[in-house]
């Protein structure tokens, strides 16, 4: 498989995950969000960074997102695989 085709496949997989778990898409941001922040949430707090390579990003996200979503946790991720590479 060519690297261009592999990148296209990774981007499609990422897009599908984002549509499922990150429905909030601000027009002026590289981020997608799981939900709108509620007014009673603190502006500051704990932040957990989950790292992955571009090749493993969808696998990692597909394991972390369901866990966070079922607990009502606000989370975000880049809107595309390309954003991970910059």
C-alpha positions in Angstrom: 0.0 0.0 0.0 1.4 3.4 -0.9 2.0 5.9 1.9 -0.5 8.3 0.3 -3.2 5.6 0.4 -2.3 4.7 4.0 -2.6 8.4 5.0 -6.0 8.6 3.3 -7.2 5.5 5.1 -6.0 6.9 8.5 -7.7 10.2 7.8 -11.0 8.4 7.0 -10.8 6.3 10.1 -10.0 9.5 12.2 -12.9 11.3 10.6 -15.3 8.5 11.4 -14.2 8.5 15.1 -14.5 12.3 15.3 -18.0 12.2 13.9 -19.0 9.6 16.5 -17.3 11.1 19.6 -16.6 14.8 18.8 -19.7 16.4 17.4 -18.8 20.0 18.3 -16.8 21.6 15.5 -15.9 25.3 16.0 -15.2 27.0 12.7 -12.1 28.8 14.0 -10.3 26.0 15.7 -8.2 22.9 14.9 -10.1 21.1 17.7 -13.3 19.1 17.9 -15.1 18.7 21.2 -17.2 16.0 22.8 -19.7 18.5 24.2 -20.2 22.1 25.0 -18.7 23.1 28.4 -21.4 23.7 30.9 -21.5 27.0 32.8 -20.8 25.2 36.2 -17.5 23.8 34.9 -14.3 25.4 36.1 -12.2 27.2 33.5 -9.2 25.5 34.9 -8.7 22.0 36.1 -7.0 18.7 35.4 -6.0 17.9 31.9 -4.9 14.5 30.6 -2.8 14.3 27.5 -2.9 11.1 25.6 0.0 10.6 23.1 0.1 8.5 20.0 1.9 8.5 16.6 -0.2 9.2 13.5 -0.2 5.5 12.8 -1.6 4.6 16.2 -3.8 7.7 16.8 -7.1 6.1 15.7 -6.5 2.9 17.7 -5.7 5.0 20.8 -8.6 7.3 20.3 -11.0 4.4 19.7 -10.1 3.0 23.1 -10.1 6.3 25.1 -13.1 8.1 23.6 -15.8 5.5 24.6 -14.4 5.5 28.2 -14.6 9.3 28.4 -17.9 9.6 26.7 -19.7 7.1 29.0 -18.5 9.2 31.9 -19.7 12.5 30.5 -16.2 13.8 30.4 -15.5 16.9 28.3 -12.6 16.0 25.9 -11.2 17.2 22.6 -9.0 16.1 19.8 -7.6 17.6 16.6 -10.1 17.7 13.7 -7.8 15.8 11.4 -4.8 13.5 11.3 -3.0 16.3 9.4 -3.2 18.4 12.5 -1.4 15.7 14.5 1.6 15.9 12.1 2.1 19.7 12.6 
